[in-house]
Amino acid sequence: MAYLLPVDPITTLDEYLATDYGGIGISTAMELGEEKTIEIIAAAGLRGRGGGGFPTGRKWQGVASQTGTNHYLVVNGAEGEPGTFKDRYLLRHNAYQVVEGMIIAAYAIGAMEAFICLKASFTEEIEAVTRAIAEMQEAGICKDCAIRVVEGPEEYLFGEEKAMLEVIEGNSPLPRLLPPYEHGLFATAPQTGWVAKDPEPGKAGRFYSNPTLVNNVETLANVPHILANGVGWYREHGTQESPGNVLATIVGDVQSPGVFEVPLGTPLREVIEMAGAPEAGVKAVMSGVATPVITEAMLDTPLTYEHMVAAGTGLGAAGFMVFDQTACMVEVARLASHFLWIESCGQCPPCKLGTEAITDRLTRIEGGAGSISDITEIGGWLGKVNDGARCYLATEEQVMVASMLREFPEEFDAHITGGACPRPREVKFPKLVDLRDGVATYDETYYLKQPDWTYLPLPS
């Protein structure tokens, strides 16, 4: 049973309040109080839908219990993971539940202000959430709450939680060293060394750490439903360790790409079939670029955090890129590695240099000019690419490329020994611009992006 995605988009507050859950979550939270509200979310077993799957109630409790000067809430809607569109789809269909979830979370942790971060290019989603916030404020549902919509850059790292805080503060999306619950928004405590920092904007006196909660859009969309319907109702969906529904994006070599709401525990194969499995058969699936590749033999794995890890991969943000039997996996590895190289910020030299070197050698192999020494070089870089890393990007390169070499050695060997690619058809890298009515639109300008985050001119 779907509950996150309505049959028809909800576009007004009146439509939202006419549902059997709209607004009930806020009133329930106010009756329960902050601590009891957090206990309900923890008992429900809601896990973060941004990719990590961390228990939401535990995360709320961790921030609420911190003794910093102020608390803040940040909602991550940057959605830069290739093959993923579920947050944008969710905001288009019902932004009100996301805003209600924000209000509840901010109340529970004692946040003085909340921010929802979206890429500036997400104009339709920005309009939807801005309208929902304004209507809730005018109706008194969001009474005295301060919510700001932050329009950020296109960079992949905008979606990294430490880098997102930098963007909110007016800086580039360069990941910090310390996590948000230790060094949150507008913190004046030193992050490294003892460099003085200006006081928090609009405040006087000495301020130190401001513990900040960062949750994904989809995570908070679940919150009103849990409080309106109860823990028992929520746990009727999904599994014991991974309760609830999940929004799965299916793109690539399928007949009708889309976003599908399914109970956690649904086999991946079933979800792919909802999008129309490729006629040539599935060779591989990637859950974004953050986890090891999923092979055809793993397609019956249930979509839960624990089952996917046990199978040797991960659920991630449930954005699945499907490749059929005609796809060249050397080319897929090159495209994914190129994406991570381009998006690396360069603060950690092993990451920027390593992703570049790996991409260069994958390019040589894919083009028929590679040798076994290129595989050796790739292996060497995989062992050190994430040395001293501030974020997970370099580890994504490590686990993704290593899994390609491990699962498809015959394809790499064919390129090295045979020269020309035996599967020369073009593979599109699914960095999504839009997804509607069974049609996925990919970002063609992305191929012009340079490692310093500038773009080459459009071809004349």
GUTI-768544 format. One record per residue (C-alpha): residue in three letters; x, y, z. Coordinates in steps of 0.1 Angstrom, whole numbers, padded with zeros to 4 digits, always signed. Layout:
residues N
ALAXYZ/...
***
This chain:
residues 460
MET+0000+0000+0000/ALA+0014+0034-0010/TYR+0012+0063+0014/LEU+0041+0086+0004/LEU+0029+0090-0032/PRO-0007+0100-0036/VAL-0027+0088-0067/ASP-0029+0124-0078/PRO-0005+0152-0068/ILE-0016+0172-0037/THR-0012+0209-0047/THR-0030+0228-0020/LEU-0031+0228+0018/ASP-0069+0222+0018/GLU-0063+0190-0002/TYR-0036+0179+0022/LEU-0057+0186+0053/ALA-0085+0166+0037/THR-0064+0134+0038/ASP-0066+0111+0068/TYR-0031+0122+0081/GLY-0025+0158+0070/GLY-0018+0180+0101/ILE-0024+0152+0126/GLY+0013+0145+0130/ILE+0020+0181+0142/SER-0009+0181+0167/THR+0002+0146+0180/ALA+0038+0158+0185/MET+0027+0188+0204/GLU+0006+0166+0227/LEU+0034+0141+0232/GLY+0062+0166+0237/GLU+0097+0165+0223/GLU+0111+0134+0241/LYS+0080+0113+0235/THR+0079+0123+0198/ILE+0115+0111+0194/GLU+0106+0079+0212/ILE+0078+0072+0187/ILE+0101+0077+0157/ALA+0127+0055+0173/ALA+0101+0028+0181/ALA+0088+0029+0145/GLY+0123+0020+0133/LEU+0124+0047+0105/ARG+0158+0047+0089/GLY+0173+0075+0069/ARG+0165+0074+0032/GLY+0195+0094+0020/GLY+0217+0064+0016/GLY+0232+0055+0050/GLY+0200+0040+0065/PHE+0209+0053+0100/PRO+0181+0050+0126/THR+0162+0083+0125/GLY+0151+0083+0161/ARG+0186+0077+0173/LYS+0199+0105+0151/TRP+0173+0130+0165/GLN+0181+0119+0201/GLY+0218+0125+0195/VAL+0213+0160+0183/ALA+0186+0169+0209/SER+0209+0157+0237/GLN+0239+0179+0226/THR+0247+0209+0248/GLY+0256+0234+0220/THR+0243+0270+0220/ASN+0216+0265+0193/HIS+0202+0236+0174/TYR+0194+0236+0136/LEU+0176+0213+0112/VAL+0188+0208+0076/VAL+0168+0189+0050/ASN+0188+0174+0022/GLY+0170+0176-0012/ALA+0201+0181-0033/GLU+0197+0146-0049/GLY+0229+0145-0070/GLU+0233+0107-0070/PRO+0231+0094-0106/GLY+0200+0073-0113/THR+0180+0089-0084/PHE+0149+0111-0087/LYS+0127+0101-0057/ASP+0131+0133-0037/ARG+0121+0155-0066/TYR+0092+0131-0075/LEU+0081+0132-0039/LEU+0081+0170-0037/ARG+0062+0173-0069/HIS+0035+0150-0056/ASN+0032+0161-0020/ALA+0055+0187-0006/TYR+0031+0193+0024/GLN+0041+0160+0041/VAL+0078+0170+0038/VAL+0072+0204+0054/GLU+0051+0188+0081/GLY+0079+0164+0088/MET+0103+0193+0090/ILE+0082+0211+0115/ILE+0079+0180+0137/ALA+0116+0173+0135/ALA+0125+0209+0143/TYR+0102+0209+0173/ALA+0115+0175+0186/ILE+0152+0186+0186/GLY+0145+0222+0197/ALA+0158+0238+0164/MET+0156+0275+0162/GLU+0156+0274+0124/ALA+0152+0249+0096/PHE+0167+0249+0061/ILE+0156+0228+0031/CYS+0183+0226+0005/LEU+0176+0220-0032/LYS+0196+0226-0064/ALA+0187+0259-0080/SER+0179+0240-0111/PHE+0150+0222-0093/THR+0126+0250-0101/GLU+0094+0229-0100/GLU+0103+0214-0066/ILE+0114+0248-0052/GLU+0081+0263-0062/ALA+0061+0234-0046/VAL+0079+0234-0013/THR+0079+0272-0011/ARG+0042+0273-0016/ALA+0036+0246+0010/ILE+0057+0265+0036/ALA+0038+0297+0029/GLU+0004+0281+0031/MET+0013+0263+0064/GLN+0026+0296+0079/GLU-0005+0315+0068/ALA-0028+0288+0083/GLY-0009+0289+0116/ILE+0002+0252+0113/CYS+0038+0263+0111/LYS+0033+0289+0138/ASP+0064+0309+0146/CYS+0086+0285+0127/ALA+0114+0297+0106/ILE+0121+0277+0075/ARG+0143+0288+0047/VAL+0146+0273+0012/VAL+0183+0273+0001/GLU+0190+0271-0036/GLY+0224+0255-0042/PRO+0249+0246-0069/GLU+0249+0216-0093/GLU+0279+0199-0077/TYR+0275+0164-0065/LEU+0291+0173-0032/PHE+0263+0198-0024/GLY+0245+0167-0012/GLU+0272+0157+0012/GLU+0260+0169+0046/LYS+0291+0187+0058/ALA+0294+0205+0024/MET+0257+0214+0026/LEU+0263+0233+0058/GLU+0290+0253+0040/VAL+0266+0262+0012/ILE+0240+0274+0037/GLU+0267+0296+0052/GLY+0274+0311+0017/ASN+0304+0291+0008/SER+0313+0265-0019/PRO+0303+0228-0013/LEU+0336+0217+0002/PRO+0332+0191+0029/ARG+0342+0200+0065/LEU+0362+0178+0087/LEU+0337+0174+0115/PRO+0301+0161+0112/PRO+0271+0184+0117/TYR+0262+0171+0152/GLU+0297+0181+0163/HIS+0303+0213+0143/GLY+0270+0225+0130/LEU+0257+0256+0113/PHE+0272+0290+0122/ALA+0295+0273+0148/THR+0322+0295+0162/ALA+0341+0268+0179/PRO+0374+0260+0160/GLN+0372+0231+0136/THR+0410+0228+0133/GLY+0436+0249+0150/TRP+0426+0280+0169/VAL+0415+0304+0142/ALA+0390+0330+0154/LYS+0356+0332+0137/ASP+0330+0359+0137/PRO+0300+0356+0160/GLU+0269+0338+0147/PRO+0249+0361+0123/GLY+0224+0383+0142/LYS+0237+0372+0176/ALA+0260+0388+0202/GLY+0284+0372+0226/ARG+0304+0340+0224/PHE+0290+0310+0205/TYR+0305+0276+0201/SER+0290+0245+0186/ASN+0255+0244+0172/PRO+0245+0208+0168/THR+0227+0203+0135/LEU+0204+0175+0124/VAL+0206+0166+0087/ASN+0178+0144+0073/ASN+0168+0135+0037/VAL+0135+0147+0021/GLU+0121+0112+0019/THR+0130+0104+0055/LEU+0110+0134+0069/ALA+0080+0126+0045/ASN+0075+0094+0066/VAL+0072+0113+0099/PRO+0037+0127+0096/HIS+0024+0092+0087/ILE+0040+0076+0116/LEU+0026+0100+0142/ALA-0008+0100+0126/ASN-0012+0063+0122/GLY+0011+0048+0149/VAL+0041+0026+0153/GLY+0021-0006+0147/TRP+0007+0006+0114/TYR+0042+0017+0102/ARG+0057-0016+0111/GLU+0031-0034+0090/HIS+0051-0022+0060/GLY+0085-0035+0052/THR+0106-0058+0075/GLN+0116-0059+0112/GLU+0149-0043+0106/SER+0139-0021+0077/PRO+0103-0011+0082/GLY+0082+0012+0060/ASN+0080+0018+0023/VAL+0108+0030+0000/LEU+0108+0051-0032/ALA+0128+0033-0058/THR+0140+0050-0089/ILE+0145+0027-0119/VAL+0162+0040-0150/GLY+0186+0029-0177/ASP+0179-0001-0200/VAL+0142-0005-0190/GLN+0111+0001-0210/SER+0093+0027-0187/PRO+0116+0044-0162/GLY+0100+0058-0131/VAL+0098+0061-0093/PHE+0080+0033-0076/GLU+0068+0031-0039/VAL+0072-0004-0026/PRO+0075-0020+0009/LEU+0111-0025+0020/GLY+0118-0062+0015/THR+0104-0063-0021/PRO+0129-0082-0043/LEU+0149-0059-0067/ARG+0138-0080-0097/GLU+0101-0072-0090/VAL+0108-0035-0089/ILE+0127-0036-0122/GLU+0098-0055-0137/MET+0075-0026-0127/ALA+0096-0004-0150/GLY+0096-0030-0178/ALA+0127-0053-0177/PRO+0150-0050-0207/GLU+0143-0075-0235/ALA+0179-0084-0237/GLY+0180-0094-0200/VAL+0197-0077-0171/LYS+0235-0079-0169/ALA+0241-0055-0140/VAL+0225-0029-0118/MET+0241+0000-0099/SER+0226+0017-0069/GLY+0240+0051-0077/VAL+0278+0052-0076/ALA+0283+0046-0039/THR+0280+0008-0037/PRO+0294-0023-0054/VAL+0277-0033-0086/ILE+0247-0057-0084/THR+0249-0087-0108/GLU+0221-0107-0124/ALA+0226-0134-0097/MET+0217-0109-0070/LEU+0184-0096-0085/ASP+0162-0115-0061/THR+0178-0098-0031/PRO+0151-0081-0010/LEU+0154-0043-0009/THR+0164-0038+0027/TYR+0195-0023+0042/GLU+0205-0056+0058/HIS+0198-0079+0028/MET+0217-0057+0004/VAL+0247-0055+0026/ALA+0246-0093+0031/ALA+0246-0097-0006/GLY+0278-0076-0009/THR+0263-0043-0020/GLY+0241-0016-0005/LEU+0206-0001-0009/GLY+0219+0034-0011/ALA+0192+0059-0020/ALA+0173+0032-0039/GLY+0182+0048-0073/PHE+0189+0019-0096/MET+0206+0021-0130/VAL+0199-0010-0150/PHE+0222-0022-0178/ASP+0212-0050-0202/GLN+0233-0077-0217/THR+0245-0055-0245/ALA+0262-0029-0222/CYS+0299-0028-0219/MET+0308-0028-0182/VAL+0342-0013-0188/GLU+0325+0017-0203/VAL+0301+0018-0173/ALA+0330+0018-0149/ARG+0347+0045-0169/LEU+0316+0067-0169/ALA+0311+0063-0131/SER+0348+0069-0123/HIS+0348+0100-0146/PHE+0317+0113-0127/LEU+0335+0109-0093/TRP+0367+0124-0106/ILE+0349+0155-0120/GLU+0329+0159-0088/SER+0358+0155-0064/CYS+0365+0188-0047/GLY+0403+0184-0045/GLN+0407+0191-0008/CYS+0421+0156-0003/PRO+0448+0150-0030/PRO+0446+0112-0030/CYS+0410+0115-0040/LYS+0414+0140-0068/LEU+0446+0125-0082/GLY+0435+0089-0077/THR+0401+0093-0094/GLU+0418+0110-0123/ALA+0444+0083-0126/ILE+0418+0055-0124/THR+0396+0072-0150/ASP+0425+0077-0173/ARG+0435+0041-0172/LEU+0399+0029-0176/THR+0397+0052-0207/ARG+0428+0036-0222/ILE+0414+0001-0216/GLU+0379+0010-0229/GLY+0395+0025-0260/GLY+0415-0006-0268/ALA+0449+0008-0259/GLY+0452-0006-0224/SER+0474-0033-0209/ILE+0477-0054-0178/SER+0499-0026-0163/ASP+0468-0004-0163/ILE+0449-0029-0142/THR+0479-0029-0118/GLU+0479+0009-0116/ILE+0442+0009-0110/GLY+0447-0016-0081/GLY+0474+0005-0066/TRP+0453+0037-0066/LEU+0423+0018-0052/GLY+0443+0010-0021/LYS+0451+0046-0013/VAL+0425+0068-0031/ASN+0406+0074+0001/ASP+0436+0082+0023/GLY+0426+0110+0047/ALA+0393+0115+0030/ARG+0369+0142+0044/CYS+0339+0126+0027/TYR+0327+0093+0012/LEU+0334+0101-0025/ALA+0368+0085-0027/THR+0355+0053-0010/GLU+0327+0052-0036/GLU+0354+0052-0063/GLN+0372+0024-0044/VAL+0342+0000-0039/MET+0326+0007-0072/VAL+0356+0002-0095/ALA+0369-0028-0074/SER+0335-0045-0078/MET+0335-0040-0116/LEU+0370-0056-0118/ARG+0359-0084-0096/GLU+0325-0092-0112/PHE+0334-0086-0149/PRO+0371-0096-0153/GLU+0364-0112-0187/GLU+0352-0079-0202/PHE+0384-0061-0190/ASP+0405-0089-0204/ALA+0386-0088-0238/HIS+0395-0051-0241/ILE+0432-0056-0232/THR+0437-0087-0254/GLY+0413-0079-0283/GLY+0417-0041-0286/ALA+0383-0029-0299/CYS+0353-0030-0275/PRO+0332-0061-0282/ARG+0301-0043-0271/PRO+0304-0009-0289/ARG+0269+0004-0283/GLU+0268+0038-0265/VAL+0260+0037-0228/LYS+0242+0068-0214/PHE+0252+0080-0179/PRO+0219+0085-0161/LYS+0224+0119-0144/LEU+0188+0128-0143/VAL+0173+0162-0153/ASP+0137+0150-0154/LEU+0116+0119-0151/ARG+0080+0119-0159/ASP+0054+0098-0178/GLY+0079+0069-0183/VAL+0105+0091-0199/ALA+0139+0098-0183/THR+0158+0129-0194/TYR+0196+0129-0188/ASP+0219+0159-0184/GLU+0237+0161-0218/THR+0257+0192-0207/TYR+0274+0172-0180/TYR+0299+0158-0205/LEU+0312+0194-0208/LYS+0320+0197-0171/GLN+0357+0200-0161/PRO+0375+0188-0130/ASP+0376+0224-0117/TRP+0338+0225-0119/THR+0338+0248-0149/TYR+0322+0239-0182/LEU+0335+0238-0218/PRO+0315+0260-0243/LEU+0286+0243-0259/PRO+0294+0230-0294/SER+0285+0254-0321/
***
